[in-house]
Amino acid sequence: MKQLDEVQISQLDAGGCGGGSCGCGSDGVELKSTNLNDAIQERYSQVAQRGASTDVIDTSCCSNASSLYSESSLETVTPQAAGASAGCGNPVGIADVNEGETVLDLGSGGGIDCFLAANATGPEGHVYGVDMTPEMLKLARSNAEKLDAQNVTFLLGKIEAVPLPDATADLIISNCVIALAPDKRMVFDEIYRLLKPGGRLVVSDIVSTVELPEEARQDTAEWVSCIGGADLLSRYLDRINDTGFENTELLTDTPLNSEADDPWRASLRSVTVRAFKPE
Ligand SMILES: C[S@@+](CC[C@H](N)C(=O)[O-])C[C@H]1O[C@@H](n2cnc3c(N)ncnc32)[C@H](O)[C@@H]1O
């Protein structure tokens, strides 16, 4: 199993994602919406606005982007994409993206992982990003224009029903998004549909090793922060296998908040999972 490096582990554990500095982390989340879908969009519109108002990439401190990505990767994206980073892992960094591949990013936010994937696929490949929050889409498209990223396309849509044909992608990535989906089975079915035979998923997500209490699951602020919808790790892996994927492997497994008093909260982890659609 690969591990995130020491710096990443200590920063995550100290509360990078999960401590309130990014989209994940319920501290200070204020929402007007009561409906979950609207609340998710409200929250990530706020994160998109944070990204849009970022002028300089913060590599010196514990911004979400600097805790997950190397300085050299961040130099290839815009400050606005880095400023909107709300992931909990670095799926592109460990997905071994090949030149010429078609990559799909589910819940692409400000586009950070799409741009990193596009650097790896080169002009012969193509990267699609799908997100349901219009503010995020606007930010991602504006970032693509600034970077002149011709091989990246951002689509408005839900990860449960992606507006792309069957067998589109060689690789599907996602970074801290499936935890936000109320019906994870639907998402994995959709990933299966969209992958070419032999294609792979590499997803970073928040999971737990202790069942979450019902009040955390019912708490909208916890849910929009990628916590309330965190699946039990064993159930998450079972869902992937039950969908038909094979060679499922945990590539990274990092505690998010191990100092927390509540055992369920202390059990939260950021993981990256890889699995293959059979040939
Ligand atoms: C925690 S952020 C992660 C963004 C990006 N992956 C990153 O690493 O910065 C979650 C993103 O997923 C989007 N999202 C959440 N649920 C979604 C759904 N069901 N369908 C499409 N997008 C969704 C949100 O709008 C938001 O941009």
The ligand as a Gaussian input file, in Angstrom:
#p B3LYP/6-31G(d) Opt

LIG

0 1
 C      -15.344000      18.485000      -1.763000
 S      -15.561000      19.221000      -3.342000
 C      -14.221000      18.480000      -4.249000
 C      -13.908000      19.209000      -5.525000
 C      -12.701000      18.680000      -6.301000
 N      -12.825000      17.271000      -6.562000
 C      -11.416000      18.963000      -5.579000
 O      -10.665000      18.042000      -5.270000
 O      -11.148000      20.135000      -5.328000
 C      -16.981000      18.383000      -3.981000
 C      -17.400000      18.819000      -5.372000
 O      -18.353000      17.875000      -5.869000
 C      -19.491000      18.504000      -6.381000
 N      -20.607000      17.577000      -6.170000
 C      -21.096000      17.122000      -4.993000
 N      -22.068000      16.225000      -5.188000
 C      -22.209000      16.105000      -6.526000
 C      -23.071000      15.335000      -7.367000
 N      -23.970000      14.491000      -6.848000
 N      -22.958000      15.459000      -8.701000
 C      -22.037000      16.324000      -9.237000
 N      -21.204000      17.084000      -8.496000
 C      -21.274000      16.976000      -7.161000
 C      -19.595000      19.814000      -5.632000
 O      -20.294000      20.775000      -6.369000
 C      -18.124000      20.161000      -5.428000
 O      -17.611000      20.927000      -6.479000

